[in-house]
Amino acid sequence: MGFAGIAIGLTVGLEAAFMGPITGASMNPVRSLAPALVAHLWQHQWLYVVGPILGAQAAVWIYRQLSDNFHDFDPVQ
């Protein structure tokens, strides 16, 4: 329970240390869009816009399935 911060920090650190230099990708969409704006390189930038939107929609669908159509939330407590 107390290791969530360490796990998240290690995941971000490992991604930045290894995958960033290999692929040139970043975990922050704005960090990728700003250099593309300056360099006028737009070839793969659509991924940084579409990816978070599709990821959020997938997360809602999965949560809906796991929570029995949002019945685990009772706003009247």
ChimeraX commands (.cxc) that place a marker at each C-alpha (Angstrom):
marker #1 position 0.00,0.00,0.00 radius 0.5
marker #1 position 2.84,2.38,0.76 radius 0.5
marker #1 position 4.80,1.44,-2.34 radius 0.5
marker #1 position 2.58,3.08,-4.97 radius 0.5
marker #1 position 4.74,6.20,-5.17 radius 0.5
marker #1 position 7.89,4.15,-5.59 radius 0.5
marker #1 position 6.31,1.98,-8.29 radius 0.5
marker #1 position 5.02,4.99,-10.23 radius 0.5
marker #1 position 8.31,6.83,-9.86 radius 0.5
marker #1 position 10.31,3.84,-11.08 radius 0.5
marker #1 position 7.98,3.35,-14.05 radius 0.5
marker #1 position 8.31,6.98,-15.12 radius 0.5
marker #1 position 12.06,6.97,-14.51 radius 0.5
marker #1 position 12.65,3.79,-16.49 radius 0.5
marker #1 position 10.53,5.04,-19.38 radius 0.5
marker #1 position 12.40,8.32,-19.47 radius 0.5
marker #1 position 15.82,6.66,-19.18 radius 0.5
marker #1 position 15.37,3.89,-21.72 radius 0.5
marker #1 position 12.40,4.32,-24.05 radius 0.5
marker #1 position 12.67,8.06,-24.60 radius 0.5
marker #1 position 16.13,7.93,-26.20 radius 0.5
marker #1 position 15.27,4.80,-28.21 radius 0.5
marker #1 position 11.93,5.91,-29.66 radius 0.5
marker #1 position 12.07,9.68,-29.27 radius 0.5
marker #1 position 8.65,9.59,-27.61 radius 0.5
marker #1 position 7.64,11.40,-24.46 radius 0.5
marker #1 position 5.03,10.79,-21.78 radius 0.5
marker #1 position 3.72,14.35,-21.91 radius 0.5
marker #1 position 1.76,15.30,-25.06 radius 0.5
marker #1 position 2.68,18.99,-24.78 radius 0.5
marker #1 position 6.36,18.04,-24.50 radius 0.5
marker #1 position 6.00,16.35,-27.90 radius 0.5
marker #1 position 3.81,18.95,-29.57 radius 0.5
marker #1 position 5.97,21.98,-28.74 radius 0.5
marker #1 position 9.12,20.78,-30.58 radius 0.5
marker #1 position 6.94,19.63,-33.48 radius 0.5
marker #1 position 5.46,23.11,-33.69 radius 0.5
marker #1 position 8.89,24.71,-33.85 radius 0.5
marker #1 position 10.34,22.17,-36.31 radius 0.5
marker #1 position 7.15,21.83,-38.41 radius 0.5
marker #1 position 7.24,18.03,-38.08 radius 0.5
marker #1 position 3.66,16.75,-37.82 radius 0.5
marker #1 position 4.00,13.20,-39.13 radius 0.5
marker #1 position 3.15,11.27,-35.92 radius 0.5
marker #1 position 1.83,14.03,-33.68 radius 0.5
marker #1 position -1.78,12.88,-34.10 radius 0.5
marker #1 position -0.94,10.03,-31.73 radius 0.5
marker #1 position -0.42,12.48,-28.85 radius 0.5
marker #1 position -3.91,13.89,-29.39 radius 0.5
marker #1 position -5.86,10.73,-30.23 radius 0.5
marker #1 position -4.09,8.40,-27.77 radius 0.5
marker #1 position -5.19,10.08,-24.50 radius 0.5
marker #1 position -8.76,10.44,-25.77 radius 0.5
marker #1 position -9.03,6.77,-26.75 radius 0.5
marker #1 position -7.30,5.75,-23.50 radius 0.5
marker #1 position -9.80,7.71,-21.42 radius 0.5
marker #1 position -12.73,6.19,-23.31 radius 0.5
marker #1 position -11.30,2.69,-22.83 radius 0.5
marker #1 position -10.84,3.36,-19.11 radius 0.5
marker #1 position -14.49,4.40,-18.74 radius 0.5
marker #1 position -15.68,1.30,-20.61 radius 0.5
marker #1 position -13.49,-1.03,-18.51 radius 0.5
marker #1 position -14.56,0.67,-15.25 radius 0.5
marker #1 position -18.20,0.38,-16.29 radius 0.5
marker #1 position -17.75,-3.35,-16.86 radius 0.5
marker #1 position -15.94,-3.89,-13.56 radius 0.5
marker #1 position -18.32,-1.76,-11.47 radius 0.5
marker #1 position -21.58,-3.28,-12.73 radius 0.5
marker #1 position -22.59,-0.25,-14.81 radius 0.5
marker #1 position -21.37,2.29,-12.18 radius 0.5
marker #1 position -23.52,0.79,-9.40 radius 0.5
marker #1 position -20.60,0.76,-6.95 radius 0.5
marker #1 position -20.89,4.56,-6.64 radius 0.5
marker #1 position -23.62,5.94,-4.38 radius 0.5
marker #1 position -23.63,9.77,-4.42 radius 0.5
marker #1 position -26.26,10.02,-1.65 radius 0.5
marker #1 position -24.04,8.90,1.20 radius 0.5
marker link #1:1,2 radius 0.2
marker link #1:2,3 radius 0.2
marker link #1:3,4 radius 0.2
marker link #1:4,5 radius 0.2
marker link #1:5,6 radius 0.2
marker link #1:6,7 radius 0.2
marker link #1:7,8 radius 0.2
marker link #1:8,9 radius 0.2
marker link #1:9,10 radius 0.2
marker link #1:10,11 radius 0.2
marker link #1:11,12 radius 0.2
marker link #1:12,13 radius 0.2
marker link #1:13,14 radius 0.2
marker link #1:14,15 radius 0.2
marker link #1:15,16 radius 0.2
marker link #1:16,17 radius 0.2
marker link #1:17,18 radius 0.2
marker link #1:18,19 radius 0.2
marker link #1:19,20 radius 0.2
marker link #1:20,21 radius 0.2
marker link #1:21,22 radius 0.2
marker link #1:22,23 radius 0.2
marker link #1:23,24 radius 0.2
marker link #1:24,25 radius 0.2
marker link #1:25,26 radius 0.2
marker link #1:26,27 radius 0.2
marker link #1:27,28 radius 0.2
marker link #1:28,29 radius 0.2
marker link #1:29,30 radius 0.2
marker link #1:30,31 radius 0.2
marker link #1:31,32 radius 0.2
marker link #1:32,33 radius 0.2
marker link #1:33,34 radius 0.2
marker link #1:34,35 radius 0.2
marker link #1:35,36 radius 0.2
marker link #1:36,37 radius 0.2
marker link #1:37,38 radius 0.2
marker link #1:38,39 radius 0.2
marker link #1:39,40 radius 0.2
marker link #1:40,41 radius 0.2
marker link #1:41,42 radius 0.2
marker link #1:42,43 radius 0.2
marker link #1:43,44 radius 0.2
marker link #1:44,45 radius 0.2
marker link #1:45,46 radius 0.2
marker link #1:46,47 radius 0.2
marker link #1:47,48 radius 0.2
marker link #1:48,49 radius 0.2
marker link #1:49,50 radius 0.2
marker link #1:50,51 radius 0.2
marker link #1:51,52 radius 0.2
marker link #1:52,53 radius 0.2
marker link #1:53,54 radius 0.2
marker link #1:54,55 radius 0.2
marker link #1:55,56 radius 0.2
marker link #1:56,57 radius 0.2
marker link #1:57,58 radius 0.2
marker link #1:58,59 radius 0.2
marker link #1:59,60 radius 0.2
marker link #1:60,61 radius 0.2
marker link #1:61,62 radius 0.2
marker link #1:62,63 radius 0.2
marker link #1:63,64 radius 0.2
marker link #1:64,65 radius 0.2
marker link #1:65,66 radius 0.2
marker link #1:66,67 radius 0.2
marker link #1:67,68 radius 0.2
marker link #1:68,69 radius 0.2
marker link #1:69,70 radius 0.2
marker link #1:70,71 radius 0.2
marker link #1:71,72 radius 0.2
marker link #1:72,73 radius 0.2
marker link #1:73,74 radius 0.2
marker link #1:74,75 radius 0.2
marker link #1:75,76 radius 0.2
marker link #1:76,77 radius 0.2
view
